Amino acid sequence: MELSIIIVNYNVKEFLQNLLHSIAKASQNIISEIIVVDNASDDGSPELIRENFPNVKLIVNEENLGFSKANNIGLKAASGDFLLLINPDTIVREDTFQKMLKFFEEFPTAGMAGCKILNPDGTLQLACRRSFPGPWTSFCKVTGLSSIFPNSKMFASYNLTYLDEDQTYEVDAISGSFMMIRKEAMKLVGGLDEQFFMYGEDLDLCYRIQKAGFKVFYVHSTQIIHYKGESTKRSSIDETKIFYDAMKLFVKKHLSNSFLVELILTTAITFRKFFAFLGKRKLIIMSVFFDIIFFDLSIYAADKIYSHFGHWRGFPAFSIPIVYSVPVLLHIFVAMISGVYKKDSLSVLKNYMATIISFFLLSSLTFFVKQYAYSRAAVIITYIILLFSLAFWRSILKIFFRVGISHDGFTSKRTLIVGTSNNAVQIAKKLRMRESDYHSVSGLIGFSYKEIGNKFDEFEVLGSVENIIKVIRERKINEIIFSTEELSYNQMMSIVSNCRNEPVEFKLIGNNLDFLVGKTSVSILDDMPIFEIKYNISNPVLRLFKSVFDFTLASLVLFFIYPFIYLISKAGAERSEFKNFVLSTPLIFSGKVSFVGPKFSKKEKTIYLGKKGLTGLWYIESPQESENDKLDILYAKNQNIWLDLEILSKTLTKMWDKRK
């Protein structure tokens, strides 16, 4: 037996299936075995393997034993001269195993080696070659010096970013997602240390293998794709805590020759953990900070305004610390319990509610603390300013910087299918029929320039694999889908690698065309027809805001823009989409039309989708007529003021482009 491939699986059935298909192609000329150790998955993984992969040795644990214990179980069952520990959320090239085994033949001192590992967007996954976390490397990593100076050997020694990723060399450690090991080296070290539940075990194994007299290498000549973290998404464990606890364990076990070294490393890891915690909540921290600043500025402005127009002499000097701290802390507390501060969104509506509540609370408190009840007029002016200022900075970030916008899962995907076979056409058709999200299938990518311009069914070949980057840029593509039946894994990874600087997500289609695997999710293609009743467009509060927005904007257009467009049109100037759009503004006041809304369809009679829109997703996406119904439903489900503003902005841009 040349190679034993050991996979520890936990609830990533779709990823595992793709990996096993890629392994089958990569091990055709190699005497190998595949051992899957399942850590009590409840997603049907064991049943899938028994039914579709009878040659795989399946070991099912009754509970989740963690990565190290499960791998050791697989290692005990392995009989190969070389052992490969590989994550289930990976895909290998056809030449990966052959090139890695050839490397071991040429380098007899190598006890362990890892290949180049790519992220789903084609960039290098930094963990595939790194140094041990010594005092200086940890300090540079924690303080961000390694990111600021990625090409410096002094500062970027942890992830070795100063080294050429297209060269092979000896390293301290490689990633646990792909570790190929000589069996004799593994026997000497005795397997993985089961103190490590998950994370850190790869560093520990690399360290012990080198202590046993072998070397660890990074091999650039072949590559895999790693989706990273898919198992942790499907578990309830705190991966951040486990990761940093694992780092502490590694430091304590191997790098504590002196108290000072252990103290430096432990402190560095603790700070890194703290910054990771803050990083996940940076929008909350920023929101609290800006609210404090704008609240105190509002108090200051109210003080000056009231002093200028009234007989107010300002707050007494001794009370200023109280005046500028207690009200704002009260507001922050109310905002927190009102749900204003969230990790991924900025809510203007909830902020209004919190501001009104804190106003009444502060006004009530002045009855009990009369020595600070200076002027209710100053309080009223403060809160009037607050209603505008706190909404102002949130609106600026939402509209101009796209920060804190949540469309409840709505995304418009501009998709390319790589391939021209019947299989590729079926993928495109299935995507267009989906009700759960919107895929605008731009077209197909062929394998030669001769195919460009040809049509397969209703889908045109827009380019070839040679000029795919040009197509991505011209068509503003954000999603590319591969079919494993038409492309080799080598071809797929070459495309992914070449397009690593483009803002696209790459996905694989299941062999039965029943699921998509991407870096963020697994999507089932055959949707069940489920009617969803709870649409945003039916929410009374959101409908009120939408009506106020429509009437306000229509009034502004009618006063400032409509007269000029009307006179130009009367003078015989050529009509355009923009002019028609402006001239239709009075219809808003009829109450039957909205600036943004659905394009009327048959479904409007059974499900309320909102008022007919002068524009909408149906305009900016330019769909086929059969797709309008789906876009109308998607808009109704996800409607909010920020989505309306985004659609209006794109509408005006599209109208301007057509005019040019």
Secondary structure, DSSP 8 states (H G I E B T S, - for coil): --EEEEEEESS-HHHHHHHHHHHHHHTTTS-EEEEEEEES--SSHHHHHHHH-TTSEEEEESS---HHHHHHHHHHH---SEEEEE-TTEEE-TTHHHHHHHHHHH-TTEEEEEEEEE-TTS-B-GGGSB----HHHHHHHHHTHHHHSTT-TTT-TTTTTTS-TTS-EE-SB--TTEEEEEHHHHHHHTS--TT-SSSSHHHHHHHHHHHTT-EEEEEEEEEEEE--SHHHHTS-S-HHHHHHHHHHHHHHHHS-SSHHHHHHHHHHHHHHHHHHHHHHTHHHHHHHHHHHHHHHHHHHHHHHHHHHHSS-----GGGHHHHTTHHHHHHHHHHHHTT-B-SS-B-HHHHHHHHHHHHHHHHHHHHH-GGG---HHHHHHHHHHHHHHHHHHHHHHHHHH--S---TT--EEEEEEE--SHHHHHHHHHHHH-SSSEEEEEEEEESSGGGTT-EETTEEEEEEGGGHHHHHHHHT--EEEEETTTS-HHHHHHHHHHTTTSS-EEEEE-TTS-EEE-SS-EEESS---------GGG-HHHHHHHHHHHHHHHHHHHHHTHHHHHHHHHTT----HHHHHHHTGGGGGGTSEEEE-----GGGGTS---SEEEE-HHHHS---GGGHHHHHHHHHHH--HHHHHHHHHHHHHHHHHHH-
